[in-house]
């Protein structure tokens, strides 16, 4: 690669804009030849903040300090806006992989593929026939909104990449990832990107908790403004009120550990042969005193903070000494710029993520603008040659045209209307009159085409706004109906206000000592898909053998729009399917069939079910489990202590709240359709009797 090639990686965060400029270096390394860190005047997530103005100001400052006209640009998008799905492919020829991946994308992306920008990356260990694919997607309108301030500033990216994947590229290039699995934690302002990675593959998830949660707790505890609470958080270690500050933030520390434990437990349950060996802590939120030590103690993994780059030479950077000592904030920008340099194979022999979420139409615009100077030069040469060859013919044709009369001038709409009403004034020659009439027709045809185009655009825009507003209003009601349908256990267990109350109720034995007696259902995940004709979607009960509840039939041929929802649930109750069907499903139909809601739940089926202890990977009915013995109540946990300690190693088979074993729990999937119409009201038959005369 030519030494003159330079790439900027730009990471636009909630607190600041961070950018690095890289060039290829010697011996497989790269040279850092530019650096920017521009703090926003306020955090973008802070209340009463004009995000667009702050972002535009940061980009304007960046361009004022740097000339990027000859450089490439790679832009990162937040992990919470991107969708990542991973699956193993069957053994096929490499040329058939794109077709299989497209099928997988169509199955796993919960939106129409026309509504998203998506790409994929294959992962394969050396000397292994197994191929794993990662599918990465982002909604088209989100990408357009995120790139809009860059477009207005004249910045044309060649790549758009998700921040978690850029982190993977950075640490992989630095040689910090090995065959053993490491956890990458990037604590942002609003969310935490969690990546489990080796040198040849990765798995990622976004946890909806970040540094702002600590600030919000301080706002409530000490009655401060957001900015003052943020400053108090950053100076907590040296404050004379350090003890009170950390006491106020303790619940958030516990919540963060709980969320991370849940995600890592899920990863361990699906990757049983993989052991986690370390955690790399990234992001400004890791500057919070005590956080690194707290995570290390509670997650039982060593926590490291990569502060320097091993494979990058700092060449031309302002404040180079301080920059060398703390490069952690630039890790995402570093990974973005590496992809722009097309470092697909590094000196460590590891592969980089090369997927790209840049919309195709923008790619075409960038390519066309870059090639336009060459096209202009070629066109000039052709024009000169054509002028020499056809000079005599042009002269002759000009003379002939002069004899025929000049062409009619271009008409505006007002002048064309006047000619249409009154005709061509004067006594023009027939040829001139025909040219004028032809010009009038062209004027009206162009105006008609313009209004047709505007009308179609406005119609589509109106339909989209109407659909968005309708769905925006009805979704909270749908979620509220599902929440209200959840069974509520009796006694203090059902009245628990927080996690501590719940644990106390379990340990006290008041209605919850025996796990299999608890009348509870936990929803682990909700997925939805919109359908213009939701009644045409087949929903089949694969667990129950009894007839499904009565459905509300579609009248006439008019299609009913709606959503198909998939709920992944878990219940500790010993009656498993009977309890889930008689209590939860029945309650869903009751709460979801109320008049005047703007929707109703029509069908609810059990798509799958299995005992939690059944790790075969296939969800199945507990009737086939020899330990359950049909649909009746199982033996449960008996007298096992609710506070039983989980083992120090092994898969996560314990309740994340109470630390109880979950082998007797039942995991099931409910599928239901939500029709976006009011519940039909059955008309009562009128009395046939009539009064006599």
C-alpha positions as CSV (number, residue, x, y, z in Angstrom):
1,X,0.0,0.0,0.0
2,X,1.3,3.5,-0.9
3,X,2.8,5.4,2.0
4,X,0.8,8.5,1.1
5,X,-2.5,6.8,2.0
6,X,-4.0,8.2,5.3
7,X,-7.2,7.3,7.0
8,X,-9.2,9.1,9.7
9,X,-11.2,7.0,12.1
10,X,-14.0,9.2,13.7
11,X,-15.8,8.0,16.9
12,X,-18.7,10.4,17.7
13,X,-19.7,9.7,21.3
14,X,-22.2,11.2,23.8
15,X,-19.4,13.1,25.5
16,X,-16.9,13.9,22.8
17,X,-15.6,13.4,19.3
18,X,-12.5,11.3,19.1
19,X,-10.5,10.8,15.9
20,X,-7.2,9.2,14.9
21,X,-5.3,9.5,11.6
22,X,-3.2,6.5,10.6
23,X,-0.7,5.7,7.8
24,X,0.9,2.3,7.1
25,X,4.2,2.0,8.9
26,X,7.2,-0.3,8.8
27,X,7.3,-4.0,9.9
28,X,3.6,-4.5,10.0
29,X,2.9,-1.6,12.2
30,X,1.0,1.7,11.6
31,X,1.9,5.3,12.2
32,X,-0.4,7.7,14.1
33,X,0.0,11.0,12.3
34,X,-3.1,12.9,13.7
35,X,-5.3,13.0,16.8
36,X,-8.3,14.9,18.0
37,X,-10.4,14.8,21.1
38,X,-13.2,17.5,21.1
39,X,-15.4,17.5,24.2
40,X,-19.0,18.6,23.7
41,X,-20.2,21.6,25.7
42,X,-22.8,19.3,27.3
43,X,-23.3,15.6,27.1
44,X,-25.6,14.7,24.3
45,X,-27.8,12.7,26.7
46,X,-28.1,15.6,29.1
47,X,-31.7,17.0,29.4
48,X,-32.5,20.2,27.5
49,X,-29.6,19.7,25.1
50,X,-29.6,20.5,21.4
51,X,-27.8,17.4,20.1
52,X,-27.7,18.5,16.5
53,X,-26.1,21.8,17.4
54,X,-23.5,20.2,19.6
55,X,-22.6,17.5,17.0
56,X,-22.3,20.1,14.2
57,X,-20.1,22.3,16.4
58,X,-17.7,19.4,17.2
59,X,-17.5,18.5,13.5
60,X,-16.9,22.1,12.6
61,X,-14.0,22.3,15.1
62,X,-12.5,19.1,13.7
63,X,-12.5,20.4,10.1
64,X,-11.1,23.8,11.2
65,X,-8.1,22.0,12.7
66,X,-7.6,19.3,10.0
67,X,-7.5,19.2,6.2
68,X,-9.1,15.9,5.3
69,X,-9.6,16.6,1.6
70,X,-7.0,14.0,0.5
71,X,-7.7,11.5,3.3
72,X,-10.1,8.6,3.7
73,X,-12.7,8.7,6.5
74,X,-14.2,5.8,8.4
75,X,-17.1,6.6,10.8
76,X,-18.3,4.5,13.7
77,X,-22.0,4.0,14.8
78,X,-23.1,3.1,18.4
79,X,-23.5,-0.6,19.2
80,X,-27.0,-0.1,20.6
81,X,-28.2,1.0,17.1
82,X,-26.8,-2.1,15.4
83,X,-28.1,-5.7,15.4
84,X,-25.7,-8.6,15.6
85,X,-26.6,-12.3,15.0
86,X,-24.3,-15.3,14.9
87,X,-24.9,-18.8,13.6
88,X,-22.9,-21.8,12.3
89,X,-23.2,-22.7,8.7
90,X,-23.5,-26.2,7.3
91,X,-20.5,-27.5,5.4
92,X,-20.9,-26.1,1.9
93,X,-18.7,-24.8,-0.9
94,X,-17.4,-21.2,-0.4
95,X,-19.2,-19.9,-3.4
96,X,-22.6,-20.9,-1.9
97,X,-22.0,-19.1,1.4
98,X,-23.5,-15.7,0.2
99,X,-26.8,-17.4,-0.7
100,X,-27.0,-19.2,2.7
101,X,-26.1,-16.1,4.6
102,X,-28.8,-14.1,2.8
103,X,-31.3,-16.8,3.9
104,X,-30.0,-16.6,7.5
105,X,-30.3,-12.8,7.4
106,X,-33.8,-13.0,6.2
107,X,-34.7,-15.3,9.1
108,X,-32.8,-13.5,11.9
109,X,-33.2,-9.8,11.1
110,X,-36.6,-8.8,12.5
111,X,-37.2,-6.2,9.8
112,X,-37.7,-6.3,6.0
113,X,-34.3,-6.5,4.4
114,X,-35.2,-3.4,2.3
115,X,-35.5,-1.4,5.5
116,X,-31.9,-2.2,6.8
117,X,-28.3,-2.0,5.7
118,X,-26.6,-5.3,6.5
119,X,-23.4,-7.1,5.9
120,X,-21.7,-10.2,7.2
121,X,-18.4,-11.7,8.3
122,X,-17.3,-15.3,8.3
123,X,-15.1,-16.8,11.1
124,X,-13.1,-20.0,10.7
125,X,-10.3,-21.5,12.7
126,X,-7.3,-22.9,10.9
127,X,-7.6,-26.6,10.1
128,X,-11.3,-26.5,11.1
129,X,-14.2,-27.2,8.6
130,X,-16.7,-25.3,10.8
131,X,-17.6,-21.9,9.5
132,X,-19.4,-19.3,11.7
133,X,-21.0,-16.2,10.3
134,X,-21.8,-12.9,12.0
135,X,-24.6,-10.9,10.5
136,X,-24.6,-7.2,11.3
137,X,-27.4,-4.8,10.4
138,X,-28.7,-1.3,11.1
139,X,-32.0,0.3,10.1
140,X,-31.6,2.5,7.0
141,X,-33.2,5.6,8.5
142,X,-30.9,5.4,11.6
143,X,-27.8,5.3,9.5
144,X,-29.1,8.3,7.4
145,X,-29.8,10.3,10.6
146,X,-26.4,9.5,12.0
147,X,-24.5,10.4,8.8
148,X,-26.5,13.6,8.1
149,X,-24.3,16.0,10.1
150,X,-21.2,14.6,8.4
151,X,-22.9,14.9,5.0
152,X,-23.8,18.5,5.7
153,X,-20.1,19.2,6.6
154,X,-18.9,17.6,3.4
155,X,-17.4,14.5,5.0
156,X,-17.8,11.4,2.8
157,X,-17.0,8.2,4.6
158,X,-15.7,5.1,2.7
159,X,-16.8,2.8,5.5
160,X,-19.4,2.8,8.3
161,X,-18.7,0.3,11.1
162,X,-20.3,-0.7,14.4
163,X,-18.2,0.5,17.4
164,X,-18.0,-3.1,19.0
165,X,-16.5,-4.4,15.8
166,X,-14.0,-1.6,15.6
167,X,-12.9,-2.4,19.2
168,X,-12.4,-6.0,18.1
169,X,-10.3,-4.9,15.2
170,X,-8.2,-2.6,17.5
171,X,-7.4,-5.2,20.2
172,X,-6.9,-8.0,17.6
173,X,-4.4,-5.8,15.7
174,X,-2.6,-5.1,19.0
175,X,-2.2,-8.8,19.6
176,X,-4.2,-8.8,22.9
177,X,-6.7,-11.4,21.7
178,X,-5.6,-15.1,21.7
179,X,-7.2,-18.5,21.3
180,X,-8.6,-18.0,24.8
181,X,-11.8,-16.0,25.2
182,X,-11.5,-12.4,26.5
183,X,-14.3,-10.0,27.5
184,X,-14.2,-6.5,26.1
185,X,-16.3,-4.0,28.1
186,X,-16.7,-0.6,26.7
187,X,-18.7,1.5,29.2
188,X,-20.3,4.4,27.4
189,X,-22.6,7.1,28.7
190,X,-25.9,5.3,28.1
191,X,-24.9,1.7,27.2
192,X,-22.2,-0.8,27.6
193,X,-20.9,-2.8,24.7
194,X,-19.9,-6.4,25.8
195,X,-17.8,-8.4,23.3
196,X,-16.6,-11.9,24.0
197,X,-13.7,-12.4,21.6
198,X,-10.9,-14.7,20.5
199,X,-8.3,-14.1,17.8
200,X,-10.7,-15.8,15.2
201,X,-14.3,-15.0,16.3
202,X,-16.5,-12.8,18.5
203,X,-19.9,-12.5,20.1
204,X,-21.4,-9.2,21.1
205,X,-24.3,-7.8,23.1
206,X,-25.3,-4.3,24.2
207,X,-26.2,-3.8,27.9
208,X,-28.6,-0.9,28.5
209,X,-26.6,0.6,31.4
210,X,-23.8,3.1,31.3
211,X,-22.1,5.9,33.1
212,X,-25.1,8.2,33.1
213,X,-26.9,5.8,35.5
214,X,-24.3,6.6,38.2
215,X,-24.9,10.4,37.5
216,X,-28.7,10.0,37.7
217,X,-28.4,8.4,41.1
218,X,-26.4,11.3,42.4
219,X,-28.9,13.7,40.9
220,X,-31.7,12.1,42.9
221,X,-29.6,11.5,46.1
222,X,-28.1,15.0,46.5
223,X,-30.7,17.1,44.6
224,X,-28.1,18.4,42.1
225,X,-28.2,19.4,38.4
226,X,-27.0,16.8,35.9
227,X,-23.8,18.7,35.2
228,X,-22.9,19.1,38.9
229,X,-23.7,15.4,39.6
230,X,-21.4,14.4,36.7
231,X,-18.6,16.5,38.1
232,X,-19.2,15.0,41.5
233,X,-19.0,11.5,40.1
234,X,-15.6,12.2,38.4
235,X,-14.1,13.7,41.5
236,X,-15.6,11.2,44.0
237,X,-12.3,9.7,45.1
238,X,-10.9,13.1,46.3
239,X,-14.2,14.5,47.7
240,X,-14.7,14.8,51.5
241,X,-18.1,13.2,50.9
242,X,-16.6,10.2,49.1
243,X,-18.3,7.7,51.5
244,X,-21.7,9.1,50.9
245,X,-21.1,9.3,47.1
246,X,-20.1,5.7,46.8
247,X,-22.9,4.6,49.1
248,X,-25.4,6.3,46.8
249,X,-23.9,4.6,43.7
250,X,-23.7,1.1,45.3
251,X,-27.0,-0.1,43.8
252,X,-25.8,0.9,40.3
253,X,-22.6,-1.1,40.8
254,X,-24.7,-4.1,41.8
255,X,-27.1,-3.6,38.9
256,X,-24.2,-3.4,36.4
257,X,-22.6,-6.7,37.8
258,X,-26.0,-8.4,37.6
259,X,-26.5,-7.4,33.9
260,X,-23.0,-8.4,33.0
261,X,-23.4,-11.8,34.9
262,X,-26.6,-12.5,33.0
263,X,-25.1,-11.8,29.6
264,X,-21.9,-13.8,30.4
265,X,-24.1,-16.6,31.8
266,X,-26.0,-16.8,28.5
267,X,-22.8,-16.9,26.6
268,X,-21.4,-19.7,28.7
269,X,-24.6,-21.7,28.3
270,X,-24.2,-21.6,24.5
271,X,-20.4,-22.0,24.4
272,X,-19.8,-24.7,26.9
273,X,-16.3,-25.5,25.6
274,X,-15.1,-21.9,26.0
275,X,-13.5,-20.5,29.2
276,X,-13.3,-16.7,29.9
277,X,-9.8,-15.7,31.0
278,X,-9.8,-11.9,31.3
279,X,-11.7,-8.6,31.0
280,X,-10.4,-5.6,29.0
281,X,-12.0,-2.4,30.5
282,X,-12.6,0.4,28.0
283,X,-14.4,3.7,27.9
284,X,-14.4,6.8,30.1
285,X,-16.7,5.4,32.6
286,X,-13.9,3.0,33.7
287,X,-12.2,6.1,35.3
288,X,-14.8,5.9,38.1
289,X,-12.8,5.0,41.2
290,X,-13.3,1.5,42.5
291,X,-15.2,0.2,39.4
292,X,-12.3,-1.9,38.1
293,X,-11.7,-3.6,41.5
294,X,-15.5,-4.1,42.0
295,X,-15.9,-5.9,38.7
296,X,-12.8,-8.0,39.2
297,X,-14.1,-9.2,42.6
298,X,-17.7,-9.9,41.6
299,X,-17.1,-11.4,38.1
300,X,-14.1,-13.5,39.3
301,X,-12.0,-12.4,36.3
302,X,-8.9,-10.2,36.1
303,X,-9.7,-6.7,34.7
304,X,-7.1,-5.0,32.5
305,X,-7.1,-1.5,31.0
306,X,-5.2,-1.3,27.7
307,X,-3.7,2.2,27.9
308,X,-1.0,2.1,25.2
309,X,-0.7,0.9,21.6
310,X,1.9,-1.8,21.0
311,X,1.8,-1.9,17.2
312,X,1.4,1.9,16.5
313,X,4.2,4.5,16.3
314,X,3.2,8.0,17.5
315,X,4.7,10.2,14.8
316,X,2.8,13.6,14.5
317,X,0.5,14.2,17.4
318,X,0.0,17.2,19.6
319,X,0.8,16.6,23.3
320,X,2.4,13.3,22.3
321,X,3.7,12.4,25.7
322,X,0.3,12.6,27.5
323,X,-1.3,10.9,24.5
324,X,1.2,8.0,24.7
325,X,0.3,7.4,28.3
326,X,-3.5,7.1,27.8
327,X,-4.7,6.0,24.4
328,X,-7.7,4.1,25.8
329,X,-10.3,6.7,24.8
330,X,-9.2,6.4,21.1
331,X,-9.6,2.6,20.9
332,X,-12.8,2.7,18.7
333,X,-11.3,5.4,16.4
334,X,-8.1,3.3,16.2
335,X,-10.1,0.2,15.0
336,X,-12.1,2.3,12.5
337,X,-8.9,3.7,10.9
338,X,-7.3,0.2,10.8
339,X,-10.3,-1.0,8.7
340,X,-9.9,2.0,6.4
341,X,-6.2,0.9,5.8
342,X,-7.6,-2.5,4.8
343,X,-5.5,-4.3,7.4
344,X,-7.3,-7.7,6.7
345,X,-4.2,-9.7,7.6
346,X,-1.9,-8.6,10.4
347,X,1.5,-9.7,11.5
348,X,-0.1,-11.9,14.1
349,X,-1.9,-13.8,11.4
350,X,-5.4,-12.9,12.6
351,X,-8.2,-11.7,10.5
352,X,-10.0,-8.3,10.9
353,X,-13.7,-7.5,10.6
354,X,-14.2,-6.0,7.1
355,X,-18.0,-5.6,7.0
356,X,-19.4,-2.3,5.9
357,X,-22.8,-0.6,6.9
358,X,-22.4,2.3,4.5
359,X,-25.6,2.6,2.3
360,X,-25.0,1.6,-1.3
361,X,-26.3,4.9,-2.7
362,X,-23.7,6.8,-0.7
363,X,-21.0,4.5,-1.9
364,X,-22.0,5.2,-5.5
365,X,-22.0,9.0,-4.8
366,X,-18.5,8.8,-3.3
367,X,-17.1,6.7,-6.2
368,X,-18.7,9.0,-8.7
369,X,-17.3,12.2,-7.1
370,X,-13.8,10.7,-6.9
371,X,-13.9,9.7,-10.6
372,X,-15.5,12.9,-11.9
373,X,-12.1,14.7,-12.5
374,X,-11.0,11.8,-14.7
375,X,-14.3,11.9,-16.6
376,X,-14.0,15.6,-17.0
377,X,-10.4,15.3,-18.5
378,X,-11.6,12.5,-20.9
379,X,-14.6,14.5,-21.9
380,X,-12.4,17.5,-22.7
381,X,-10.1,15.4,-24.9
382,X,-13.1,13.9,-26.7
383,X,-14.7,17.4,-27.1
384,X,-11.5,18.8,-28.7
385,X,-11.3,15.8,-31.1
386,X,-14.9,16.1,-32.0
387,X,-14.6,19.8,-32.6
388,X,-11.8,19.3,-35.0
389,X,-13.5,16.5,-36.9
390,X,-17.0,18.1,-37.0
391,X,-16.1,21.8,-37.3
392,X,-17.0,22.0,-41.0
393,X,-20.2,20.1,-40.5
394,X,-21.2,22.3,-37.5
395,X,-20.6,25.4,-39.6
396,X,-22.8,24.0,-42.4
397,X,-25.5,23.0,-40.0
398,X,-25.4,26.4,-38.4
399,X,-25.9,28.1,-41.7
400,X,-28.9,25.8,-42.5
401,X,-30.5,26.4,-39.1
402,X,-30.1,30.2,-39.5
403,X,-32.1,29.9,-42.8
404,X,-34.8,27.9,-41.0
405,X,-35.2,30.4,-38.1
406,X,-34.1,30.2,-34.5
407,X,-35.6,27.8,-32.0
408,X,-38.4,29.1,-29.8
409,X,-37.2,30.4,-26.4
410,X,-37.9,28.5,-23.2
411,X,-41.3,29.5,-21.7
412,X,-42.4,29.8,-18.1
413,X,-45.7,28.4,-17.0
414,X,-47.5,31.8,-17.0
415,X,-46.4,32.6,-20.6
416,X,-47.3,29.1,-21.8
417,X,-50.8,29.5,-20.3
418,X,-51.3,32.8,-22.1
419,X,-50.3,31.3,-25.4
420,X,-52.6,28.3,-24.8
421,X,-55.6,30.7,-24.3
422,X,-54.9,33.4,-26.9
423,X,-52.7,31.6,-29.4
424,X,-49.4,32.9,-30.9
425,X,-49.5,36.6,-31.5
426,X,-48.6,38.3,-34.7
427,X,-48.2,36.6,-38.0
428,X,-45.4,34.1,-37.5
429,X,-44.3,31.7,-40.2
430,X,-45.8,28.3,-39.8
431,X,-42.5,26.8,-38.8
432,X,-42.0,29.3,-36.0
433,X,-45.6,28.9,-34.8
434,X,-45.2,25.1,-34.6
435,X,-42.0,25.5,-32.6
436,X,-43.8,27.8,-30.1
437,X,-46.7,25.4,-29.7
438,X,-44.2,22.5,-29.2
439,X,-42.4,24.6,-26.5
440,X,-45.8,25.2,-24.8
441,X,-46.5,21.5,-24.6
442,X,-43.0,20.8,-23.2
443,X,-43.6,23.4,-20.5
444,X,-46.9,21.9,-19.4
445,X,-45.5,18.3,-19.5
446,X,-42.5,19.3,-17.4
447,X,-44.7,21.0,-14.8
448,X,-47.1,18.1,-14.7
449,X,-44.2,15.7,-14.1
450,X,-42.8,17.9,-11.3
451,X,-46.2,17.9,-9.4
452,X,-46.6,14.2,-9.9
453,X,-43.2,13.5,-8.3
454,X,-44.0,15.9,-5.4
455,X,-47.4,14.3,-4.9
456,X,-46.0,10.8,-4.7
457,X,-43.3,11.9,-2.3
458,X,-45.7,13.7,0.0
459,X,-48.1,10.7,-0.1
460,X,-45.4,8.3,1.0
461,X,-44.2,10.7,3.6
462,X,-47.7,11.1,5.0
463,X,-48.4,7.4,5.0
464,X,-45.1,6.8,6.9
465,X,-45.9,9.4,9.5
466,X,-49.3,8.0,10.0
467,X,-48.0,4.5,10.5
468,X,-45.3,5.6,12.9
469,X,-47.7,7.6,15.0
470,X,-50.2,4.7,15.2
471,X,-47.5,2.2,16.2
472,X,-46.0,4.7,18.6
473,X,-49.3,5.1,20.4
474,X,-50.2,1.4,20.6
475,X,-47.0,-0.2,21.6
476,X,-47.0,1.0,25.3
477,X,-50.6,-0.4,25.5
478,X,-49.5,-3.8,24.1
479,X,-46.6,-4.0,26.6
480,X,-48.8,-2.9,29.4
481,X,-51.3,-5.7,28.6
482,X,-48.5,-8.3,28.6
483,X,-47.1,-7.0,31.9
484,X,-50.6,-7.0,33.5
485,X,-51.1,-10.6,32.4
486,X,-48.1,-11.9,34.4
487,X,-49.1,-14.0,37.4
488,X,-48.6,-12.3,40.7
489,X,-47.6,-14.6,43.6
490,X,-49.5,-14.3,46.9
491,X,-48.1,-12.8,50.1
492,X,-44.9,-10.9,50.6
493,X,-43.3,-12.5,47.5
494,X,-45.8,-10.7,45.3
495,X,-45.5,-7.5,47.2
496,X,-41.7,-7.3,47.0
497,X,-40.7,-3.8,45.9
498,X,-37.1,-4.5,44.8
499,X,-34.5,-7.3,44.6
500,X,-33.7,-7.2,48.3
501,X,-37.3,-7.5,49.3
502,X,-37.7,-10.4,46.9
503,X,-34.7,-12.3,48.3
504,X,-35.9,-11.7,51.9
505,X,-39.3,-13.1,51.0
506,X,-37.7,-16.2,49.5
507,X,-35.4,-16.7,52.5
508,X,-38.1,-16.1,55.0
509,X,-40.2,-18.9,53.6
510,X,-43.4,-16.8,53.4
511,X,-44.9,-18.2,50.2
512,X,-41.7,-18.7,48.3
513,X,-39.5,-21.1,50.1
514,X,-40.2,-24.0,47.7
515,X,-39.3,-22.8,44.2
516,X,-41.8,-25.1,42.5
517,X,-44.7,-23.5,44.4
518,X,-44.0,-20.0,43.1
519,X,-46.7,-18.8,40.8
520,X,-44.4,-16.7,38.6
521,X,-43.5,-16.3,34.9
522,X,-40.4,-14.4,33.8
523,X,-40.1,-12.9,30.3
524,X,-36.5,-13.2,29.0
525,X,-37.0,-11.7,25.6
526,X,-39.7,-10.2,23.3
527,X,-39.4,-10.2,19.5
528,X,-41.9,-8.7,17.1
529,X,-42.5,-8.7,13.3
530,X,-45.0,-6.5,11.5
531,X,-47.4,-8.0,8.9
532,X,-49.9,-6.3,6.6
533,X,-52.0,-9.4,6.9
534,X,-51.3,-10.9,10.3
535,X,-54.1,-13.5,10.0
536,X,-52.3,-15.2,7.1
537,X,-49.3,-16.0,9.4
538,X,-49.4,-19.6,10.5
539,X,-49.2,-20.1,14.3
540,X,-49.0,-23.8,15.4
541,X,-49.1,-25.1,18.9
542,X,-46.3,-27.6,19.2
543,X,-46.6,-28.4,22.9
544,X,-50.3,-28.7,23.9
545,X,-52.4,-31.4,22.4
546,X,-55.7,-29.7,23.4
547,X,-57.6,-27.4,21.0
548,X,-56.5,-23.8,21.1
549,X,-58.7,-21.0,22.6
550,X,-61.4,-19.5,20.5
551,X,-60.0,-17.0,17.9
552,X,-61.7,-13.9,16.6
553,X,-62.3,-14.7,12.9
554,X,-61.6,-12.2,10.1
555,X,-64.8,-11.0,8.5
556,X,-64.8,-10.5,4.8
557,X,-61.7,-10.2,2.6
558,X,-60.2,-7.1,4.2
559,X,-56.7,-7.8,5.5
560,X,-55.9,-7.0,9.2
561,X,-52.5,-5.6,9.9
562,X,-50.7,-6.5,13.1
563,X,-47.6,-7.9,14.9
564,X,-46.5,-11.4,15.5
565,X,-44.8,-11.5,19.0
566,X,-42.5,-14.2,20.3
567,X,-42.0,-14.3,24.0
568,X,-39.2,-16.4,25.5
569,X,-40.4,-17.2,29.1
570,X,-39.4,-19.2,32.1
571,X,-41.4,-20.4,35.1
572,X,-40.3,-22.2,38.3
573,X,-43.8,-23.5,39.0
574,X,-44.0,-27.3,39.2
575,X,-47.1,-27.6,37.0
576,X,-45.2,-26.1,34.1
577,X,-47.4,-26.3,31.0
578,X,-50.7,-26.4,33.0
579,X,-49.7,-23.4,35.0
580,X,-48.4,-21.5,31.9
581,X,-51.6,-22.3,29.9
582,X,-54.2,-21.9,32.6
583,X,-52.8,-18.8,34.2
584,X,-50.5,-16.9,31.8
585,X,-52.0,-17.7,28.4
586,X,-55.6,-17.3,29.7
587,X,-54.6,-13.9,31.3
588,X,-53.0,-12.7,28.1
589,X,-56.2,-13.4,26.2
590,X,-58.2,-11.6,28.9
591,X,-56.0,-8.5,29.2
592,X,-55.4,-8.4,25.5
593,X,-59.1,-8.5,24.5
594,X,-60.4,-5.3,26.0
595,X,-62.5,-2.9,23.9
596,X,-61.2,0.5,23.0
597,X,-57.4,-0.4,23.2
598,X,-56.8,-0.1,19.4
599,X,-55.6,-3.7,19.3
600,X,-56.5,-7.2,20.5
601,X,-54.6,-10.4,21.0
602,X,-56.1,-13.1,18.8
603,X,-54.1,-16.3,19.0
604,X,-51.6,-17.5,21.6
605,X,-49.8,-20.8,21.0
606,X,-46.9,-22.6,22.7
607,X,-44.2,-22.8,20.0
608,X,-41.7,-24.8,22.1
609,X,-40.9,-25.8,25.7
610,X,-38.3,-27.7,27.6
611,X,-36.9,-28.1,31.1
612,X,-34.0,-25.7,31.9
613,X,-31.8,-28.7,32.7
614,X,-32.3,-30.2,29.3
615,X,-29.3,-28.7,27.4
616,X,-29.8,-30.7,24.2
617,X,-30.6,-27.4,22.5
618,X,-34.0,-28.5,21.3
619,X,-37.0,-27.0,23.1
620,X,-39.5,-29.8,23.9
621,X,-42.4,-30.5,26.1
622,X,-41.7,-31.6,29.6
623,X,-44.0,-34.6,29.0
624,X,-41.1,-36.3,27.2
625,X,-38.7,-35.7,30.2
626,X,-38.4,-38.8,32.4
627,X,-37.9,-36.7,35.5
628,X,-41.2,-34.9,35.1
629,X,-43.6,-37.8,34.6
630,X,-46.3,-36.2,32.5
631,X,-47.8,-32.8,33.1
632,X,-48.2,-33.2,36.9
633,X,-46.2,-31.4,39.6
634,X,-42.6,-32.6,39.9
635,X,-40.6,-33.1,43.1
636,X,-39.1,-29.6,42.8
637,X,-36.2,-28.6,45.0
638,X,-37.7,-29.8,48.3
639,X,-35.8,-28.3,51.2
640,X,-32.9,-26.9,49.3
641,X,-31.8,-23.6,50.8
642,X,-32.7,-20.5,48.7
643,X,-29.3,-19.1,49.5
644,X,-27.3,-22.1,48.2
645,X,-23.9,-21.0,46.9
646,X,-23.2,-21.4,43.3
647,X,-20.0,-23.2,42.3
648,X,-16.9,-21.2,41.5
649,X,-16.8,-22.5,37.9
650,X,-19.0,-24.2,35.4
651,X,-22.1,-23.1,33.3
652,X,-24.5,-20.5,34.7
653,X,-27.5,-22.7,35.9
654,X,-28.4,-20.6,38.8
655,X,-31.1,-17.9,39.3
656,X,-29.3,-14.5,38.7
657,X,-31.3,-13.0,41.7
658,X,-31.6,-15.7,44.3
659,X,-28.6,-18.0,43.3
660,X,-30.9,-21.0,43.4
661,X,-30.5,-23.9,40.9
662,X,-32.9,-23.6,38.0
663,X,-32.8,-27.3,36.8
664,X,-36.5,-27.7,37.6
665,X,-37.6,-24.5,35.8
666,X,-39.4,-24.7,32.5
667,X,-38.5,-22.6,29.5
668,X,-41.0,-22.0,26.8
669,X,-41.8,-19.8,23.8
670,X,-45.2,-18.2,23.3
671,X,-46.2,-17.0,19.8
672,X,-49.2,-14.7,19.5
673,X,-50.6,-12.3,17.0
674,X,-51.7,-8.8,17.9
675,X,-54.3,-7.4,15.5
676,X,-54.0,-3.6,15.1
677,X,-57.8,-3.0,15.3
678,X,-60.3,-2.5,18.1
679,X,-61.9,-5.6,19.5
680,X,-65.0,-6.4,17.4
681,X,-68.2,-5.9,19.4
682,X,-70.7,-8.7,19.0
683,X,-74.1,-7.3,18.2
684,X,-76.9,-8.7,20.5
685,X,-79.9,-10.2,18.7
686,X,-83.0,-8.0,19.1
687,X,-86.1,-9.5,20.7
688,X,-88.4,-10.8,17.9
689,X,-91.5,-9.9,19.8
690,X,-93.4,-6.8,18.7
691,X,-96.3,-4.9,20.3
692,X,-99.8,-5.5,18.9
693,X,-102.0,-2.8,17.6
